[in-house]
Amino acid sequence: MLPFSLENQTAIVTGGGTGLGLGITRCLAQAGAKVVITGRREELLQQAAAAIGPQVIPMAVDVTDSAALPPFVDRVTREVGAPDILVNNAGIHVKKPALEMTDEDFNSVLHTHLTGAFALTRATAPGMLERGKGSIVFVSSMTAYMGMPLVAGYATAKSGVIGLVRTLSAEFAPKGVRINAVAPGWIDTPMLRRAVSADSERERKIRGRIQIEGFGAPEDVGWAVVYLCSEAAKYVTGVILPIDGGGHASF
Ligand code: NAD
């Protein structure tokens, strides 16, 4: 078996029914994992799972509903298997000038990306730590490294993810659970299309930074997640891996 194989592993991907999460799910499933995809829309999740195959199992849950998360992890364990992999991918985007961004806008973004991802990690990690084995991947973003206007809440959340990854890695890696993040640049998903729509100047600027022509595909991030979750990365933890066509290395 190749060290990149995820045979006999159970994964959870939040926001797995669309965009980047769906691409990550396709890659994890191709690598051999059973993948539970979550999100808030049951029907969309069912359609996404059916399009890939029986190794993808839809189970709706809202990551901002902390009380629902421990029972959700129990259900995954009972019906599919104890989770070996968690991908904290679910996210929302609020694009507004800083002075127009309300507390509600700001907090809703932090709640989904940070509090929700942390709460699900808290519900999932104990089983992994007990078994001394597991891999958790967060999704940060290039906005954690670059000053981009109009995304104060989002950039704060994605920067917070980096602190979370390093802290959790320091706590969990000595016990066999690796914590890493991917930092996607501009990946062609509905969220990206919404973020650049009607803002051709922003799109032009973004495209100008990328060294490899064009936006990335969800699978470009998905294969990096497969690597981070596999035996091939058994000595890799606390890492924030940019997947951005060279965007962060550009001027
Ligand atoms: P998307 O809108 O297609 O996906 C977001 C997913 O999260 C959706 O499936 C949505 O249903 C789910 N979600 C939102 N709130 C949720 C909640 N409370 N509970 C459960 N699920 C919830 O957008 P995407 O571009 O695929 O984004 C996926 C992740 O990648 C996000 O964390 C985003 O910030 C990050 N990201 C995207 C890009 C990009 O260029 N597309 C770049 C960097 C980072």
Residues whose N, C-alpha, C, O or C-beta is under 5 A from the ligand:
A	BS01	NAD	G15 G16 G17 T18 G19 L20 G21 T38 G39 R40 V61 D62 V63 T64 N89 A90 G91 I92 T112 V139 S140 S141 P184 G185 W186 I187 T189 P190 M191 L192
